[in-house]
Amino acid sequence: MPETLHLTHTIDVPGHGTLRGEIDLRDAFPACLAGVPLHGKRVLDVAALSGFTSFALEALGAEVVSYDRAGGRHWDLVPFCDGVPASHLVPLLDAHQVRIARAYRFCHAALGSRAARIEGDLYDIPAGIGPVDAAVIGALPHLRDPFRALHGALRLVQETAVITGLMPRRSLLGRLAEGGSDAPLVFLPRPGRGNPFEAWWRIPPRTVVHWLHVIGFSETRVAYRRSRHDGRTRTLYAVIGRRTRANRTIL
């Protein structure tokens, strides 16, 4: 694989074998979808990065629209007072985003994918994409205003939303599964760290459920899976929301 590419996710590519990325969701991804039927559905993959989720969705029979940031100015960097100013990092992120997009196109060609890739602002996904049956979203903790981004993406969705995330480390899976957790939405940045790439939020599934109900996805359920993440065994969750029939129009 050319060095000018950057893979965010590990992926198996015909003719190239296993290409290693920062995150390996190959075993966990089917469980993250929690049995949502996507064959024959038009699916929006929000924050598609180097394309693993888009191509995995396509392998399940979905027609996929991959949406990702258009350059470094669309990254929500934490503006630490003791860190490098975010404005100084935009040129580096521009180059980094180009390498991610190249990796997407490399895998797209090798896999014979038919997914469409569109780039822009995660807070302003264009209505011109048109209605989609479902959306898969996993980037919310890295956005300054996750609810705004969620609402903007889901205004296009006619049926199903799948929102994935990591459970807070100290939460008890059993209590969460029973709906008894009092885990809050947590603002993660702390003074003195100075890492502008740090996630903004730890978002528990109960918060996502609340957001989905506000937006009009009144039928929700939560699925959990234990998986290796960043060298540790962590609990992944997926919140699945369905629009009521009365709300199946673009907002």
N, C-alpha and C positions, 0 to 999 in steps of 0.2 A: 504494500500500500504506500502511495507517495507520502512523503513527510509533510507536504503542504496541506494535508487533511487533518481534521481533528474529530475523533469519534467520541461523542458524549456517552454512548452506550455500547456495550459489547454486542456483536452481531455475527451470525454465521452467514457467509456470503459464498455462493457457488463459485468455484474456481480460485477462491482466496482463503478458504477455511474460516477459522474463528478470528475475527478482528477485535482486539481488546479495546474497550473504552473505559470511562471512569466508573460507570455503573453497569451491573449485569442483572438485568431483569428477565432473562430468557425463561427461567423456571417460574418466576413469580407473576409474570404478566397475565397469563390466562386466568389465574385466580383473582387478580385485581379487577378483571372484568365481571367477576361474580356471576357468570352464566348469562350475561346479557346477550341476546341473539342479535348479531350484527350482519349476518349473511344477507347480501342484497340491499343493505342500508347505506345511505350516504352519511359519512361520518367526518366530523371536523376534529382534527388532532391539533390541539392548541399547545404551542411551544414544542414543535416537532423536533427541534434540534437536528441531530445527524440522522434522524429518520427511523430509529428502531421501532417506536410505537406505531408509526404510520405503516411500515412494512408488515409488522405483526398483525395489525388490523386488516390490512389487505389480504394477508394469508388466510384470514377467517372469512373472507368473502365480501368484505366491505368495499365500497367506493370511497376513497379517502381524499380529503382536502387537508394538506399539511400547511399549518400556519406557524410562522416563526418571526422573530425580530428582524428588522431591516437595519442592521448595523448597531454600533455601540451606543448611540444616543438613546436607544430604546431599552437599555439595561437599567433597572432600578437599583442603583448603588447606594449603600448606606453612607450618608454624609458625615462620617466621623470627624470631629474637630481635630483629632490627633492623628489622622491618617492622610494618605495622599488624596488631594482634591479629586472628586469624581471627574471633573472636566479634563484633568490631565490624562485620565485613563481611556477616554473615548477613542483616540486613534488606535490604541492597543486592542481595544474591544472590537473596533471595526475590522481589524486584521483577523482577530480570533473568530469573529462571526463569519468572515469569508471562508476560513478553513472549515468551519462547521457545515456551511452550505455546500462546499466542495465534497465533503464526506457524504452528505445526503445524496448529491448527484452521482457520486461514484457508486454507492450502494444501489441507488435507484436504477442505474444502467445495468449493473451486474445481476440484479434480481429481476430485471425485466418489468419493473414496476410501472403502473399506470397512474399512480397518485399524482395529484397536482400540487405544486408548492407555491405558496403565496407568502410574501414577506411584508411586514408593516409594523404597526404599533399594537402591542397586546391589549391596550386600552381602547383601541379603535379598530376592531375587526370589521372590515367593510361589509355592509349589507349586500353589496353586489355579489358576494359569494353565493347568496341565495339560501333558501331553506335547506337545512340538513335534518336527517332523522335523529342523529345523536352527536354528542361531543364527548371527547375524553380530555380531561384537563388535570395536569399534575404540577403546574408551576406556581400555584398560588402563594406558598410561603416565601417566595423570592420577589414578590411584588409589594410595593409600598401600599397599594390600595387593592387588596385581593377581591373585595366585594364588587368594586367597580368593574374590574376585569371579568369577573364571573358573570355579572349581569350583561356586560357587553357581548360576551361570547354566546350566552344562552338565549339571547333574543332571537338567534337564528335557529334554535333547536325546537323541533316540533314534537319530539317524543321523549328521548332519554338523555340524561346527563350522568357521566361517570367521573367523579372527582376523587383522585387518589392522593394519598399523603402518608406520612410517618406518624405513628403514635408517639405522644410524649413519653420519654424514657421511663418516668416514674409511675406511669399509669398502670393499673391492673387490668389486663385484658378481660378477665371474667366480669369485673364490675362494668366495664365499658360496654361489653356485649349485652349486658342486662339493662343498660340505660341508666345505671346508677352512679356514673362518674360525675364528679364536680370539676373535672379538669378544665381550666380556663383557656381562652385565647391568650397566648403569651407573646409579648414583644421581646425579641431575642437580643438585639444589639446591646452591648454593655460598654461603657466608657473604658478606654485603655486598651481595647483590642485593636482598633484601627483597621479591621479587615472590611473593605467596602463591598466584598462579594458575599458577606455573611447573609444568611436568610433573615428576613424581617420578622417572621412569625412562626410559632408552633401552633398549628391550627388543629384542634381536636375534631373528630367527626361530628360531635353534637353541634358545634358551631356551623359546620357545613350544612347539616340538615336544616338548621334554622334559616340560613341564607337561602337555601333552595325553596323552602316553604314561602319565604317572602317573594321570591321571583316568580312563583307559580308552579313549582314542581312539588305538588302536595303529597305524592306517594313516594316515600323514601324507605330505604333499607341500608344497612351497613354490613359489609363483609370484611373479615380480617384474615391475615396470613402472616406467619412467621417466615422471615427470609434474611439472608445475609445482605448487609448494606454497609458500605464503608468499613469492611472487615469485622463487623459485629452482627450478631443476630438481633434483628429488630422486627417489630410488628408493623406491617403495612396495612392500611385500610383503604377501602373503596366505598364511597357513598354513592348510591345509585338513586337517582330521582327521576320520576316520570311526570310529565305535564298532564294535567287534567285536560279532557277533550275541549273544554270551553276556552282554554288558553293556548291552543295550538295555532297561533298566528305570530308573525314577527312583531315584536314590541317596538 
